[in-house]
Amino acid sequence: MNFVEIRFGLVGTTLPADHGYALYSAIKKRLQEAKDESFPKDLSPDVRLCTVPGIPNQTGMIYLSRVSRFRLRCPSEQMQIWYRFLQNQVLDIRGHLVRLVQPQITLPEASEVLASRLVTFKLEAIDHVDVPRYFLESCQKGLERLEIKGKAFIPSDSDGDLARRTLQVKGKKIVGYSVVVEGLSQEDSLKLQWHGLGGRQHFGCGWFYPIQEKVNVR
């Protein structure tokens, strides 16, 4: 489980607030267009992407700030490939152009408490009143499969409601929740940051980070 995180600054102004799938699609398009044969043609399952935080404007967009970053996690041996490929790359994310600049390599930091903005599972009854309970059961089962000891819960949003989130993929709305996991050992914290929870991790879902990180929340 030797992995690193690459963080890129962004030159641009705005992004769609819901841009996880569009971000993945833009990177995949650039990979397929690349003439360098050393670059892959798609993202492998062991590469994770994080959506970009920003300042929401209430009309379905976010403004990028000086602390907005694009983040990618990959096995250590793939670091040079993604560093070279993404540096200075211009991505067209649903008509919003951003350039990836000033990459930084960081090692993951263990924390007893981790949070994820959006985790998704395939649940049968999306609008059923018991969905949050089924969702949390899926979270705990996911932790158990990874042999991680921790307690998952759904935090509240700014209105005091459960932090329900959505992701648009090819016109289909995917429903999930923000998740916090407490009581993690150092080893389990790093394991969760690497494996994540749930599906659609190429679209920014299931990305866990230390809860004390200061990022713009959207």
N, CA, C and O of each residue as an XYZ file, in Angstrom:
872
protein
N       0.843     -1.201      0.000
C       0.000      0.000      0.000
C       0.875      1.246      0.000
O       0.671      2.160      0.799
N       1.855      1.272     -0.908
C       2.701      2.449     -1.058
C       2.099      3.352     -2.120
O       2.189      3.067     -3.314
N       1.481      4.448     -1.678
C       0.860      5.355     -2.629
C       1.184      6.784     -2.259
O       1.553      7.089     -1.125
N       1.038      7.655     -3.248
C       1.303      9.077     -3.053
C       0.110      9.861     -3.566
O      -0.750      9.340     -4.277
N       0.087     11.122     -3.187
C      -0.944     12.031     -3.689
C      -0.257     13.156     -4.451
O       0.718     13.737     -3.974
N      -0.769     13.455     -5.632
C      -0.261     14.570     -6.428
C      -1.319     15.661     -6.416
O      -2.482     15.407     -6.731
N      -0.922     16.872     -6.053
C      -1.849     17.993     -5.975
C      -1.436     19.049     -6.995
O      -0.271     19.440     -7.076
N      -2.414     19.496     -7.764
C      -2.162     20.499     -8.792
C      -2.916     21.780     -8.467
O      -4.088     21.750     -8.092
N      -2.217     22.913     -8.619
C      -2.914     24.180     -8.607
C      -3.703     24.325     -9.893
O      -3.471     23.595    -10.856
N      -4.635     25.266     -9.911
C      -5.523     25.418    -11.061
C      -5.508     26.854    -11.585
O      -5.611     27.815    -10.823
N      -5.380     26.970    -12.886
C      -5.553     28.260    -13.537
C      -6.902     28.206    -14.250
O      -7.067     27.483    -15.233
N      -7.844     28.963    -13.755
C      -9.193     28.952    -14.301
C     -10.087     29.761    -13.379
O      -9.622     30.316    -12.384
N     -11.350     29.828    -13.703
C     -12.275     30.667    -12.934
C     -13.386     29.863    -12.289
O     -13.645     30.002    -11.093
N     -14.042     29.026    -13.070
C     -15.223     28.314    -12.580
C     -15.205     26.858    -13.030
O     -14.486     26.475    -13.953
N     -16.022     26.063    -12.343
C     -16.294     24.678    -12.729
C     -17.760     24.395    -12.423
O     -18.354     25.064    -11.578
N     -18.350     23.412    -13.101
C     -19.670     22.966    -12.641
C     -19.542     22.424    -11.221
O     -18.552     21.770    -10.894
N     -20.530     22.690    -10.382
C     -20.472     22.163     -9.018
C     -20.425     20.645     -9.033
O     -19.690     20.043     -8.251
N     -21.196     20.021     -9.906
C     -21.205     18.568    -10.066
C     -20.330     18.224    -11.266
O     -20.818     18.153    -12.394
N     -19.033     18.009    -11.025
C     -18.108     17.832    -12.148
C     -17.294     16.541    -12.072
O     -16.338     16.374    -12.830
N     -17.656     15.623    -11.167
C     -16.853     14.421    -10.998
C     -16.726     13.596    -12.267
O     -15.622     13.216    -12.655
N     -17.851     13.318    -12.914
C     -17.804     12.507    -14.133
C     -17.154     13.290    -15.272
O     -16.386     12.726    -16.052
N     -17.456     14.583    -15.373
C     -16.879     15.402    -16.436
C     -15.362     15.518    -16.289
O     -14.644     15.552    -17.288
N     -14.876     15.580    -15.059
C     -13.437     15.643    -14.814
C     -12.760     14.357    -15.285
O     -11.737     14.400    -15.969
N     -13.334     13.227    -14.917
C     -12.795     11.940    -15.370
C     -12.804     11.870    -16.898
O     -11.814     11.463    -17.505
N     -13.909     12.261    -17.516
C     -14.030     12.193    -18.976
C     -12.994     13.070    -19.662
O     -12.437     12.685    -20.690
N     -12.729     14.255    -19.095
C     -11.746     15.166    -19.688
C     -10.338     14.567    -19.631
O      -9.573     14.683    -20.588
N     -10.001     13.930    -18.512
C      -8.678     13.304    -18.387
C      -8.568     12.113    -19.335
O      -7.546     11.932    -19.998
N      -9.616     11.310    -19.395
C      -9.601     10.151    -20.296
C      -9.430     10.598    -21.746
O      -8.687      9.973    -22.502
N     -10.109     11.669    -22.136
C      -9.991     12.182    -23.503
C      -8.558     12.591    -23.804
O      -8.040     12.300    -24.882
N      -7.908     13.273    -22.847
C      -6.523     13.686    -23.048
C      -5.594     12.475    -23.155
O      -4.655     12.481    -23.951
N      -5.854     11.443    -22.361
C      -5.052     10.224    -22.440
C      -5.159      9.585    -23.818
O      -4.154      9.162    -24.389
N      -6.362      9.516    -24.347
C      -6.570      8.885    -25.647
C      -5.959      9.699    -26.783
O      -5.627      9.154    -27.835
N      -5.812     11.002    -26.567
C      -5.219     11.867    -27.587
C      -3.692     11.905    -27.506
O      -3.031     12.346    -28.446
N      -3.129     11.440    -26.375
C      -1.683     11.545    -26.161
C      -0.916     10.694    -27.162
O      -1.274      9.544    -27.420
N       0.142     11.270    -27.723
C       0.972     10.544    -28.686
C       2.079      9.747    -28.009
O       2.639      8.827    -28.605
N       2.393     10.096    -26.769
C       3.435      9.390    -26.020
C       2.910      8.013    -25.614
O       1.950      7.913    -24.851
N       3.536      6.962    -26.121
C       3.077      5.603    -25.858
C       3.297      5.166    -24.416
O       2.767      4.138    -23.996
N       4.075      5.935    -23.651
C       4.307      5.559    -22.253
C       3.101      5.883    -21.367
O       3.015      5.404    -20.236
N       2.165      6.698    -21.881
C       0.978      7.040    -21.113
C      -0.119      6.003    -21.365
O      -0.280      5.542    -22.495
N      -0.865      5.635    -20.338
C      -1.981      4.704    -20.543
C      -3.105      5.384    -21.323
O      -3.117      6.606    -21.466
N      -4.044      4.589    -21.824
C      -5.182      5.135    -22.569
C      -6.413      5.337    -21.687
O      -7.424      5.864    -22.151
N      -6.339      4.930    -20.443
C      -7.441      5.136    -19.507
C      -6.873      5.076    -18.098
O      -5.727      4.670    -17.902
N      -7.670      5.476    -17.123
C      -7.242      5.404    -15.733
C      -7.466      3.990    -15.216
O      -8.556      3.436    -15.359
N      -6.444      3.413    -14.620
C      -6.559      2.071    -14.061
C      -7.348      2.128    -12.756
O      -7.492      3.201    -12.171
N      -7.864      0.977    -12.289
C      -8.649      0.964    -11.048
C      -7.883      1.437     -9.821
O      -8.497      1.842     -8.834
N      -6.557      1.396     -9.861
C      -5.780      1.798     -8.690
C      -5.364      3.267     -8.730
O      -4.431      3.670     -8.035
N      -6.053      4.062     -9.537
C      -5.867      5.518     -9.544
C      -7.162      6.154     -9.077
O      -8.235      5.852     -9.600
N      -7.062      7.046     -8.081
C      -8.244      7.708     -7.525
C      -8.184      9.208     -7.807
O      -7.121      9.825     -7.745
N      -9.347      9.778     -8.119
C      -9.447     11.208     -8.370
C     -10.320     11.859     -7.302
O     -11.245     11.241     -6.775
N     -10.012     13.111     -6.994
C     -10.827     13.888     -6.074
C     -11.415     15.071     -6.838
O     -10.719     15.706     -7.630
N     -12.686     15.368     -6.607
C     -13.274     16.554     -7.218
C     -12.648     17.807     -6.610
O     -12.058     17.766     -5.531
N     -12.789     18.907     -7.320
C     -12.141     20.163     -6.933
C     -13.066     20.967     -6.028
O     -14.208     21.229     -6.406
N     -12.608     21.364     -4.850
C     -13.436     22.224     -3.997
C     -13.406     23.662     -4.486
O     -12.435     24.103     -5.100
N     -14.473     24.381     -4.210
C     -14.549     25.783     -4.604
C     -15.658     26.475     -3.838
O     -16.226     25.921     -2.896
N     -15.953     27.684     -4.253
C     -16.967     28.501     -3.580
C     -18.250     28.450     -4.398
O     -18.274     28.939     -5.528
N     -19.328     27.864     -3.850
C     -20.567     27.728     -4.631
C     -21.236     29.066     -4.886
O     -21.175     29.975     -4.058
N     -21.888     29.178     -6.063
C     -22.592     30.419     -6.385
C     -24.101     30.231     -6.467
O     -24.813     31.131     -6.913
N     -24.601     29.063     -6.037
C     -26.040     28.767     -5.971
C     -26.693     28.590     -7.337
O     -27.915     28.464     -7.412
N     -25.918     28.578     -8.418
C     -26.494     28.368     -9.746
C     -25.873     27.165    -10.436
O     -25.846     27.083    -11.664
N     -25.369     26.224     -9.626
C     -24.799     25.020    -10.210
C     -23.350     25.136    -10.611
O     -22.836     24.283    -11.335
N     -22.673     26.194    -10.145
C     -21.254     26.352    -10.444
C     -20.488     26.640     -9.158
O     -21.073     27.006     -8.138
N     -19.170     26.467     -9.225
C     -18.296     26.893     -8.141
C     -17.226     27.812     -8.712
O     -16.794     27.657     -9.854
N     -16.808     28.778     -7.890
C     -15.678     29.626     -8.240
C     -14.412     29.013     -7.652
O     -14.388     28.617     -6.487
N     -13.372     28.940     -8.459
C     -12.092     28.445     -7.971
C     -11.425     29.524     -7.126
O     -11.501     30.710     -7.447
N     -10.774     29.106     -6.048
C     -10.077     30.034     -5.165
C      -8.592     29.693     -5.153
O      -8.163     28.750     -5.817
N      -7.832     30.438     -4.418
C      -6.381     30.208     -4.373
C      -6.030     28.892     -3.703
O      -4.913     28.400     -3.862
N      -6.963     28.311     -2.955
C      -6.681     27.027     -2.302
C      -7.322     25.849     -3.045
O      -7.184     24.705     -2.611
N      -8.015     26.107     -4.152
C      -8.597     25.006     -4.922
C      -7.488     24.161     -5.534
O      -6.533     24.689     -6.104
N      -7.622     22.862     -5.411
C      -6.627     21.923     -5.927
C      -7.311     20.734     -6.586
O      -8.383     20.301     -6.164
N      -6.663     20.211     -7.637
C      -7.036     18.907     -8.167
C      -6.079     17.890     -7.569
O      -4.867     18.104     -7.557
N      -6.628     16.769     -7.067
C      -5.815     15.789     -6.357
C      -6.014     14.396     -6.951
O      -7.126     13.988     -7.288
N      -4.916     13.699     -7.064
C      -4.916     12.338     -7.600
C      -4.062     11.461     -6.698
O      -2.979     11.869     -6.277
N      -4.540     10.261     -6.400
C      -3.751      9.279     -5.657
C      -3.426      8.108     -6.566
O      -4.273      7.642     -7.328
N      -2.196      7.640     -6.477
C      -1.766      6.538     -7.331
C      -0.662      5.755     -6.630
O      -0.034      6.269     -5.704
N      -0.415      4.513     -7.059
C       0.726      3.766     -6.520
C       2.019      4.538     -6.750
O       2.166      5.243     -7.748
N       2.945      4.399     -5.822
C       4.191      5.178     -5.897
C       4.913      4.992     -7.223
O       5.514      5.927     -7.753
N       4.847      3.771     -7.755
C       5.585      3.504     -8.997
C       4.962      4.198    -10.209
O       5.600      4.272    -11.259
N       3.737      4.706    -10.094
C       3.094      5.426    -11.191
C       3.237      6.944    -11.068
O       2.751      7.684    -11.924
N       3.886      7.399    -10.032
C       3.957      8.828     -9.746
C       4.509      9.630    -10.923
O       3.928     10.646    -11.305
N       5.624      9.182    -11.500
C       6.252      9.945    -12.583
C       5.351     10.039    -13.806
O       5.320     11.067    -14.484
N       4.621      8.968    -14.087
C       3.737      8.971    -15.256
C       2.679     10.054    -15.120
O       2.494     10.856    -16.035
N       1.978     10.085    -13.980
C       0.887     11.034    -13.820
C       1.396     12.459    -13.607
O       0.743     13.422    -14.010
N       2.543     12.587    -12.983
C       3.155     13.908    -12.817
C       3.450     14.515    -14.190
O       3.106     15.667    -14.456
N       4.091     13.726    -15.057
C       4.469     14.232    -16.384
C       3.245     14.483    -17.258
O       3.167     15.488    -17.965
N       2.292     13.558    -17.201
C       1.140     13.673    -18.085
C       0.253     14.870    -17.731
O      -0.199     15.593    -18.619
N       0.011     15.075    -16.457
C      -0.971     16.085    -16.049
C      -0.394     17.490    -15.916
O      -1.138     18.468    -15.982
N       0.926     17.606    -15.729
C       1.515     18.934    -15.552
C       1.238     19.817    -16.776
O       1.540     19.441    -17.908
N       0.657     20.997    -16.527
C       0.315     21.983    -17.557
C      -0.765     21.515    -18.525
O      -0.991     22.144    -19.559
N      -1.430     20.419    -18.195
C      -2.516     19.937    -19.045
C      -3.727     20.873    -18.930
O      -4.079     21.310    -17.835
N      -4.351     21.171    -20.057
C      -5.579     21.966    -20.064
C      -6.757     21.020    -20.239
O      -6.822     20.261    -21.206
N      -7.687     21.073    -19.290
C      -8.851     20.197    -19.317
C     -10.103     21.008    -19.638
O     -10.317     22.092    -19.094
N     -10.913     20.467    -20.521
C     -12.206     21.061    -20.845
C     -13.267     20.287    -20.082
O     -13.622     19.167    -20.449
N     -13.771     20.901    -19.012
C     -14.734     20.235    -18.140
C     -16.096     20.868    -18.366
O     -16.457     21.850    -17.718
N     -16.844     20.289    -19.294
C     -18.159     20.807    -19.694
C     -18.091     22.288    -20.053
O     -18.925     23.086    -19.626
N     -17.080     22.639    -20.847
C     -16.955     24.010    -21.321
C     -16.164     24.927    -20.415
O     -15.896     26.069    -20.788
N     -15.787     24.471    -19.251
C     -14.962     25.253    -18.326
C     -13.512     24.795    -18.494
O     -13.194     23.629    -18.255
N     -12.644     25.704    -18.900
C     -11.244     25.354    -19.141
C     -10.403     25.629    -17.898
O     -10.466     26.714    -17.321
N      -9.613     24.629    -17.492
C      -8.683     24.801    -16.377
C      -7.340     24.194    -16.758
O      -7.277     23.164    -17.429
N      -6.278     24.843    -16.324
C      -4.927     24.325    -16.530
C      -4.389     23.818    -15.194
O      -4.551     24.473    -14.164
N      -3.751     22.651    -15.215
C      -3.161     22.058    -14.020
C      -1.709     22.513    -13.916
O      -0.915     22.267    -14.824
N      -1.358     23.173    -12.815
C      -0.027     23.773    -12.679
C       0.562     23.449    -11.303
O      -0.138     23.003    -10.394
N       1.855     23.686    -11.183
C       2.588     23.606     -9.919
C       2.274     22.330     -9.132
O       1.796     22.402     -8.000
N       2.538     21.172     -9.723
C       2.250     19.926     -9.015
C       3.122     19.750     -7.780
O       4.291     20.134     -7.757
N       2.523     19.163     -6.764
C       3.230     18.833     -5.520
C       2.971     17.378     -5.184
O       1.847     16.891     -5.306
N       4.025     16.686     -4.759
C       3.906     15.293     -4.329
C       3.815     15.274     -2.804
O       4.663     15.851     -2.123
N       2.798     14.618     -2.272
C       2.659     14.514     -0.823
C       2.414     13.066     -0.428
O       1.896     12.271     -1.213
N       2.791     12.739      0.793
C       2.499     11.428      1.359
C       1.223     11.528      2.180
O       0.957     12.573      2.774
N       0.433     10.468      2.227
C      -0.802     10.497      3.014
C      -0.497     10.631      4.500
O       0.509     10.114      4.986
N      -1.370     11.326      5.211
C      -1.219     11.503      6.652
C      -2.319     10.746      7.373
O      -3.498     10.879      7.048
N      -1.921      9.952      8.355
C      -2.896      9.191      9.126
C      -3.653     10.115     10.078
O      -3.090     11.063     10.624
N      -4.941      9.819     10.266
C      -5.775     10.577     11.185
C      -6.821      9.639     11.764
O      -7.316      8.747     11.073
N      -7.154      9.840     13.025
C      -8.156      8.992     13.683
C      -9.545      9.199     13.089
O     -10.401      8.319     13.176
N      -9.765     10.366     12.486
C     -11.058     10.694     11.891
C     -10.843     11.100     10.433
O     -10.042     11.984     10.129
N     -11.576     10.434      9.540
C     -11.535     10.767      8.117
C     -12.935     11.108      7.636
O     -13.930     10.630      8.181
N     -12.995     11.944      6.601
C     -14.279     12.336      6.027
C     -14.239     12.168      4.515
O     -13.180     12.240      3.892
N     -15.413     11.944      3.940
C     -15.559     11.918      2.492
C     -16.767     12.772      2.118
O     -17.822     12.669      2.745
N     -16.616     13.607      1.106
C     -17.728     14.464      0.688
C     -18.883     13.648      0.137
O     -20.043     13.985      0.375
N     -18.588     12.569     -0.603
C     -19.644     11.776     -1.227
C     -19.218     10.325     -1.348
O     -18.177     10.014     -1.925
N     -20.038      9.442     -0.796
C     -19.870      7.993     -0.945
C     -21.151      7.464     -1.566
O     -22.248      7.870     -1.183
N     -21.010      6.556     -2.528
C     -22.183      5.980     -3.183
C     -22.120      4.459     -3.147
O     -21.052      3.858     -3.262
N     -23.286      3.858     -2.985
C     -23.462      2.413     -3.114
C     -24.684      2.173     -3.991
O     -25.524      3.059     -4.147
N     -24.782      0.991     -4.555
C     -25.969      0.616     -5.317
C     -27.036      0.144     -4.334
O     -26.961     -0.965     -3.806
N     -28.023      0.995     -4.098
C     -29.127      0.677     -3.208
C     -30.400      0.547     -4.028
O     -30.591      1.257     -5.015
N     -31.260     -0.356     -3.615
C     -32.467     -0.646     -4.384
C     -33.476      0.494     -4.337
O     -33.957      0.937     -5.380
N     -33.805      0.975     -3.128
C     -34.884      1.958     -2.967
C     -34.290      3.326     -2.660
O     -34.074      3.665     -1.496
N     -34.026      4.112     -3.699
C     -33.315      5.367     -3.532
C     -34.071      6.338     -2.626
O     -33.455      7.016     -1.804
N     -35.392      6.414     -2.765
C     -36.154      7.403     -2.009
C     -36.843      6.823     -0.778
O     -37.683      7.483     -0.166
N     -36.500      5.617     -0.423
C     -37.142      4.982      0.728
C     -36.643      5.619      2.025
O     -35.494      6.050      2.125
N     -37.538      5.666      3.013
C     -37.200      6.327      4.277
C     -36.032      5.643      4.987
O     -35.332      6.280      5.775
N     -35.814      4.362      4.718
C     -34.746      3.630      5.395
C     -33.425      3.649      4.641
O     -32.478      2.974      5.044
N     -33.344      4.405      3.562
C     -32.104      4.436      2.773
C     -30.881      4.815      3.615
O     -29.842      4.170      3.472
N     -30.955      5.840      4.496
C     -29.756      6.151      5.298
C     -29.271      4.957      6.126
O     -28.067      4.750      6.272
N     -30.207      4.172      6.668
C     -29.798      3.004      7.457
C     -29.128      1.961      6.566
O     -28.078      1.421      6.915
N     -29.744      1.678      5.405
C     -29.131      0.730      4.476
C     -27.760      1.226      4.022
O     -26.817      0.448      3.878
N     -27.671      2.527      3.801
C     -26.411      3.117      3.355
C     -25.323      2.910      4.402
O     -24.210      2.502      4.071
N     -25.642      3.189      5.671
C     -24.645      3.016      6.729
C     -24.262      1.550      6.908
O     -23.105      1.245      7.196
N     -25.215      0.645      6.742
C     -24.890     -0.777      6.800
C     -23.894     -1.143      5.704
O     -22.979     -1.936      5.926
N     -24.080     -0.561      4.522
C     -23.135     -0.802      3.422
C     -21.755     -0.252      3.756
O     -20.740     -0.869      3.431
N     -21.718      0.917      4.411
C     -20.436      1.491      4.830
C     -19.712      0.560      5.797
O     -18.520      0.295      5.641
N     -20.443      0.067      6.799
C     -19.813     -0.805      7.791
C     -19.350     -2.108      7.160
O     -18.280     -2.612      7.498
N     -20.144     -2.662      6.244
C     -19.730     -3.888      5.557
C     -18.474     -3.632      4.710
O     -17.585     -4.479      4.621
N     -18.427     -2.447      4.092
C     -17.242     -2.093      3.316
C     -16.000     -1.995      4.176
O     -14.921     -2.434      3.779
N     -16.157     -1.412      5.365
C     -15.022     -1.338      6.297
C     -14.596     -2.735      6.737
O     -13.403     -3.025      6.828
N     -15.563     -3.589      7.007
C     -15.246     -4.952      7.443
C     -14.520     -5.731      6.351
O     -13.591     -6.484      6.643
N     -14.935     -5.559      5.095
C     -14.254     -6.252      3.991
C     -12.799     -5.833      3.890
O     -11.936     -6.629      3.519
N     -12.533     -4.575      4.222
C     -11.155     -4.071      4.188
C     -10.415     -4.354      5.497
O      -9.241     -4.013      5.644
N     -11.112     -4.977      6.440
C     -10.548     -5.264      7.770
C     -10.113     -3.978      8.463
O      -9.038     -3.885      9.054
N     -11.002     -2.987      8.361
C     -10.780     -1.691      9.004
C     -11.737     -1.561     10.178
O     -12.944     -1.760     10.034
N     -11.194     -1.229     11.330
C     -12.022     -1.012     12.512
C     -12.288      0.480     12.654
O     -11.375      1.273     12.887
N     -13.540      0.839     12.512
C     -13.928      2.237     12.612
C     -15.440      2.333     12.590
O     -16.123      1.381     12.212
N     -15.955      3.459     12.987
C     -17.403      3.687     13.046
C     -17.768      4.761     12.041
O     -17.262      5.881     12.099
N     -18.668      4.403     11.103
C     -19.097      5.349     10.067
C     -20.403      6.020     10.468
O     -21.281      5.384     11.051
N     -20.528      7.297     10.154
C     -21.803      7.979     10.327
C     -21.961      9.039      9.250
O     -20.993      9.465      8.621
N     -23.223      9.459      9.053
C     -23.546     10.516      8.096
C     -23.633     11.838      8.856
O     -24.469     11.964      9.750
N     -22.815     12.806      8.537
C     -22.883     14.092      9.247
C     -24.074     14.921      8.772
O     -24.761     14.552      7.819
N     -24.305     16.032      9.440
C     -25.360     16.968      9.051
C     -24.787     18.041      8.131
O     -23.602     18.367      8.190
N     -25.656     18.578      7.281
C     -25.236     19.707      6.465
C     -25.519     21.014      7.208
O     -25.907     20.992      8.376
N     -25.329     22.135      6.541
C     -25.470     23.431      7.214
C     -26.901     23.713      7.662
O     -27.120     24.569      8.519
N     -27.883     23.003      7.092
C     -29.283     23.192      7.474
C     -29.728     22.233      8.573
O     -30.882     22.261      9.001
N     -28.810     21.385      9.026
C     -29.156     20.423     10.060
C     -29.736     19.127      9.538
O     -30.134     18.268     10.325
N     -29.795     18.966      8.211
C     -30.287     17.734      7.604
C     -29.123     16.791      7.330
O     -27.965     17.211      7.330
N     -29.429     15.516      7.095
C     -28.387     14.586      6.705
C     -27.726     15.077      5.422
O     -28.404     15.550      4.510
N     -26.406     14.964      5.355
C     -25.642     15.504      4.224
C     -25.804     14.594      3.009
O     -24.928     13.785      2.701
N     -26.930     14.739      2.333
C     -27.244     13.967      1.126
C     -26.597     14.659     -0.061
O     -26.662     15.882     -0.184
N     -25.976     13.885     -0.928
C     -25.275     14.438     -2.086
C     -25.708     13.681     -3.340
O     -26.224     12.567     -3.256
N     -25.493     14.296     -4.498
C     -25.810     13.639     -5.763
C     -24.653     13.798     -6.745
O     -23.836     14.712     -6.643
N     -24.620     12.880     -7.691
C     -23.614     12.884     -8.752
C     -24.325     12.585    -10.061
O     -25.097     11.630    -10.145
N     -24.070     13.400    -11.090
C     -24.686     13.205    -12.396
C     -23.731     12.422    -13.292
O     -22.602     12.852    -13.526
N     -24.184     11.274    -13.793
C     -23.371     10.444    -14.680
C     -24.199     10.103    -15.912
O     -25.166      9.347    -15.821
N     -23.828     10.650    -17.052
C     -24.525     10.388    -18.313
C     -26.027     10.624    -18.182
O     -26.829      9.818    -18.652
N     -26.400     11.714    -17.552
C     -27.795     12.071    -17.409
C     -28.528     11.369    -16.284
O     -29.700     11.650    -16.035
N     -27.854     10.464    -15.604
C     -28.479      9.744    -14.493
C     -27.994     10.312    -13.170
O     -26.793     10.512    -12.985
N     -28.918     10.575    -12.245
C     -28.556     11.135    -10.952
C     -28.281     10.012     -9.955
O     -29.143      9.171     -9.701
N     -27.079     10.008     -9.397
C     -26.662      9.023     -8.409
C     -26.737      9.683     -7.030
O     -26.190     10.768     -6.834
N     -27.402      9.044     -6.088
C     -27.575      9.593     -4.750
C     -26.616      8.939     -3.771
O     -26.406      7.726     -3.811
N     -26.044      9.733     -2.904
C     -25.173      9.225     -1.849
C     -25.181     10.184     -0.670
O     -26.039     11.062     -0.577
N     -24.228     10.013      0.221
C     -24.134     10.852      1.415
C     -22.672     11.168      1.713
O     -21.765     10.447      1.297
N     -22.469     12.251      2.434
C     -21.169     12.477      3.053
C     -21.000     11.453      4.167
O     -21.978     11.010      4.768
N     -19.759     11.082      4.437
C     -19.481     10.065      5.453
C     -18.280     10.496      6.285
O     -17.296     11.017      5.761
N     -18.380     10.269      7.581
C     -17.246     10.431      8.499
C     -16.991      9.087      9.162
O     -17.928      8.406      9.578
N     -15.727      8.708      9.259
C     -15.348      7.467      9.935
C     -14.433      7.817     11.096
O     -13.411      8.477     10.912
N     -14.801      7.372     12.293
C     -14.051      7.667     13.516
C     -13.398      6.406     14.065
O     -13.729      5.285     13.678
N     -12.457      6.629     14.981
C     -11.842      5.524     15.708
C     -10.862      4.713     14.894
O     -10.739      3.506     15.104
N     -10.160      5.346     13.967
C      -9.240      4.634     13.082
C      -7.834      4.575     13.666
O      -7.335      5.554     14.222
N      -7.213      3.426     13.532
C      -5.792      3.320     13.856
C      -4.989      3.962     12.738
O      -5.539      4.283     11.685
N      -3.707      4.152     12.954
C      -2.862      4.745     11.918
C      -2.873      3.886     10.661
O      -3.002      4.405      9.552
N      -2.739      2.583     10.832
C      -2.720      1.681      9.671
C      -4.056      1.703      8.938
O      -4.096      1.764      7.710
N      -5.165      1.653      9.706
C      -6.479      1.638      9.076
C      -6.809      2.964      8.401
O      -7.507      2.988      7.387
N      -6.315      4.060      8.953
C      -6.540      5.368      8.344
C      -5.915      5.439      6.958
O      -6.546      5.912      6.012
N      -4.690      4.975      6.838
C      -4.016      4.973      5.541
C      -4.687      3.996      4.578
O      -4.794      4.264      3.381
N      -5.133      2.873      5.108
C      -5.804      1.883      4.267
C      -7.104      2.453      3.683
O      -7.404      2.246      2.508
N      -7.875      3.176      4.518
C      -9.124      3.747      4.037
C      -8.873      4.850      3.011
O      -9.621      4.983      2.043
N      -7.820      5.639      3.224
C      -7.495      6.681      2.245
C      -7.098      6.072      0.903
O      -7.319      6.672     -0.149
N      -6.518      4.890      0.947
C      -6.120      4.241     -0.300
C      -7.291      3.543     -0.981
O      -7.518      3.741     -2.175
N      -8.036      2.728     -0.237
C      -9.096      1.921     -0.848
C     -10.406      2.689     -1.014
O     -11.167      2.418     -1.943
N     -10.674      3.646     -0.120
C     -11.945      4.345     -0.178
C     -13.115      3.431      0.143
O     -12.929      2.280      0.538
N     -14.329      3.959     -0.033
C     -15.550      3.177      0.175
C     -16.493      3.404     -0.999
O     -16.555      4.491     -1.572
N     -17.225      2.349     -1.339
C     -18.244      2.484     -2.368
C     -17.661      2.508     -3.767
O     -16.486      2.206     -3.977
N     -18.511      2.874     -4.722
C     -18.118      2.865     -6.125
C     -17.862      4.245     -6.684
O     -17.863      5.248     -5.971
N     -17.639      4.260     -7.996
C     -17.465      5.501     -8.768
C     -16.300      6.336     -8.261
O     -16.385      7.563     -8.195
N     -15.209      5.664     -7.903
C     -14.068      6.388     -7.335
C     -13.286      7.153     -8.387
O     -12.536      8.065     -8.041
N     -13.435      6.812     -9.662
C     -12.834      7.639    -10.707
C     -13.549      8.984    -10.839
O     -13.024      9.920    -11.442
N     -14.753      9.068    -10.269
C     -15.535     10.298    -10.372
C     -15.457     11.119     -9.084
O     -16.244     12.047     -8.901
N     -14.527     10.795     -8.198
C     -14.344     11.565     -6.971
C     -15.080     11.018     -5.765
O     -14.953     11.566     -4.670
N     -15.849      9.947     -5.937
C     -16.596      9.381     -4.810
C     -15.674      8.522     -3.941
O     -14.690      7.960     -4.423
N     -16.012      8.432     -2.651
C     -15.266      7.561     -1.748
C     -13.876      8.046     -1.400
O     -13.074      7.282     -0.863
N     -13.572      9.293     -1.693
C     -12.248      9.873     -1.388
C     -12.275     10.368      0.053
O     -13.055     11.257      0.395
N     -11.429      9.793      0.890
C     -11.378     10.171      2.310
C     -10.133     11.001      2.596
O      -9.062     10.766      2.037
N     -10.306     11.980      3.484
C      -9.217     12.875      3.854
C      -9.328     13.188      5.350
O     -10.421     13.119      5.912
N      -8.206     13.531      6.002
C      -8.256     13.908      7.424
C      -9.222     15.055      7.641
O      -9.175     16.047      6.914
N     -10.087     14.940      8.615
C     -11.181     15.893      8.780
C     -10.677     17.281      9.164
O     -11.402     18.265      9.013
N      -9.436     17.371      9.660
C      -8.922     18.687     10.035
C      -8.394     19.463      8.835
O      -7.997     20.619      8.979
N      -8.383     18.843      7.642
C      -7.937     19.563      6.466
C      -8.813     20.783      6.237
O     -10.037     20.702      6.348
N      -8.197     21.908      5.920
C      -8.960     23.130      5.659
C      -9.171     23.259      4.163
O      -8.283     23.687      3.425
N     -10.376     22.876      3.727
C     -10.726     22.993      2.311
C     -12.064     23.697      2.205
O     -12.861     23.683      3.143
N     -12.306     24.314      1.056
C     -13.617     24.904      0.803
C     -14.627     23.786      0.621
O     -14.394     22.864     -0.161
N     -15.718     23.853      1.314
C     -16.743     22.818      1.221
C     -17.823     23.290      0.267
O     -18.258     24.440      0.327
N     -18.251     22.403     -0.609
C     -19.352     22.742     -1.517
C     -20.399     21.641     -1.434
O     -21.423     21.709     -2.114
